[in-house]
């Protein structure tokens, strides 16, 4: 099924997607329609254009491919499935995601991965090809965030926007109490005091290699080149980072 979304109201577009008997749907001329693919399962959507906020919110097993940039709150509280963005993303990416995988070729805005969490065997993963804005992984409770900091960022954002030479902006991992953040390249940003930053070991890299393999396959990147540069791992130093705020230790 092919849908021409030009001048189409977001409710009509979402109804057409959900009510279609086809499992593969192409949406052309998407122009800011919100909530595309929310709660969707069992379908693959290819979007040509720029969808609006909350793309793939509560996604439950579907696959969404975007040939273009996306706006804010993509993958909000997603459970299962994949979102693949051939461009850059706005703020609040993967907000409260509790499963599924989200791949962004270029850079992302502020608060990517905020409140991501693991639930039983559901493990969310956010893979960013470019840079990430401030407050990356804020209140992270589970899952993986990987920021590759690759050069040639087609979104036009320069690393200077995120900190001098740094791949991520300031206040990364604020309130983090679970999961892992992987940063490839220079990590020169203001960090919260309650996390540990160390060089990635072989065992760490084994955890994220399947995601890097997919990233390279989706966007035509060279895995050997990506792995040539050192990765840092950011982890919480406590599972209860707020305890000292409310009681005496």
C-alpha positions, 0 to 999 in steps of 0.5 A: 500500500502507498499513501500520499500524505501531502495535506493529510490530517494526522488522524486520517493518516494513522487510521489508513495505516492501522486499517490497512490489510497490507503489512508493508506500507509506504508513506510519501510526502509526510509533512509533520503528521504526529503519532505515525505508527503509534502502538503498531505491531506486525507491519513495516512502514517506510516514510519519505519525508519528515514525520511529526512528534511521537513517531512510533510511540508505544511501538509494539513490534513494527518496523519504521524506516524514515528517509529523512529527519524526525522530530521530538519524542520518537519511540516514546515508551516503545516496547518492541520493534525497530525505528531506523532514521536516515537523517537526524532527530530532535529532542527526547528520543527513545523517551521511557523506551522499555524495549526495541531498537532505534537507529539514527544515522546522524545527530540527535538533540537534547535528552535522548534516552531519558528514562529508558529502562529494561523490563525483564528480557526487554532491553531497549537500545539507542544507536546514534551515528553522529553526536548527542545534545546535553542530558543524554541518558538522563535518569537512564534505568536500563538498556544501551545508548551508543553514540558513535560520533562519526565524521561527515554528519549529514545533518549539518550539526557540528561537534562544537554545538555539543561541547568543544570537541566532545561527542556528547553535550554536558550533563550526560547521565544525570540521575543514571541508575542502570544501563550503559552508555557507550561513547566513541571518541573524545568525551570532554563534557561536564559530567554528573558526579555519580557515574563512572567513566572508563575505557570499554573492555572486550566484554563491553564491546561484545554487548553492543557489537550486534547493534553496530553490525545492524547500524553498518548494514542499515547505513552503509558504514564501515564496521572496522573503521568504527571499531578502530577508535576507542569507546568509553563506557559510562555506568552509574556508581549507585543503583540509588543515586537519590538516597543521599538527597533525602537521608543521611548516609 
